Amino acid sequence: MAKASKDAVRTARQMLQSCLVDGRLDEGKAKRWVQKIASAKPRGYLGILETFMRMLRLEAEKHHAVVESAAELDAGVKDSVTADLRAKYGSDLDAEFHVDGELLGGMRVKVGSDVWDGSVRGRLARLSDKL
């Protein structure tokens, strides 16, 4: 992907803002914007569409959590983690749980660009970086 012009980024940002209703993405509005730009083909439309799609992906990731743990979590722990994440990120957040034995212990959580790494593997990596 080539670097988008300032105008393309500004236009994509305005399009995204118009697609947010009460802080949530309205997929119908986003689809209509894509169709409108694709059919009108204004100057720099590919940059606009690429930037808009990237912004849409980032916006969607803000409402999706990926939780990795070294062992399978029981339902109570999953519910507790989900409730804590929803308290921080909003009640519409959905959580996805995975087991990753390479973590050795603990848990790693990713929501959008936020990452919390409380795994043993992560702690060991931070310790080795300090040495």
Residue, then its C-alpha position, 0 to 999 in steps of 0.5 A: m500500500a502506497k502512502a495516502s495523501k493528506d487529503a485522502v486521510r482527511t476524507a477517510r477520517q470524515m467518512l469514518q466519523s459519519c459511520l459512527v453512531d453512538g460510538r459504534l460502527d454502522e456497517g450499512k453506512a460504511k458500505r454505502w461510502v465504499q460504493k459511493i467512492a468506488s463508483a464516483k472515482p474522485r481523484g485519489y480514490l484508491g488511497i481514500l478507500e485503502t485508508f478508510m478500510r484500514m480505519l474500519r479494521l482498526e475501529a472493529e478491533k477496538h471491540h474485539a478482545v483476544v485472550e490467550s492463556a497457557a491452559e484452558l480457562d474455566a467458565g467462571v474465569k472467562d466470564s470474569v475476564t470478559a466482564d472486566l474488559r467490558a467495563k473498560y471497553g464497553s458492553d459491546l465488546d466480544a472476547e475470544f479465548h485461545v490456549d497457547g502452551e508457549l506462554l508457560g503460564g499466565m495470560r496475554v490480552k489484546v484489544g485493538s492496539d492495547v496489549w497486556d502480557g502477564s504471561v510467564r514467557g513475557r516476563l522472562a523476555r522482559l527480564s532477559d532484555k534488562l540483563 
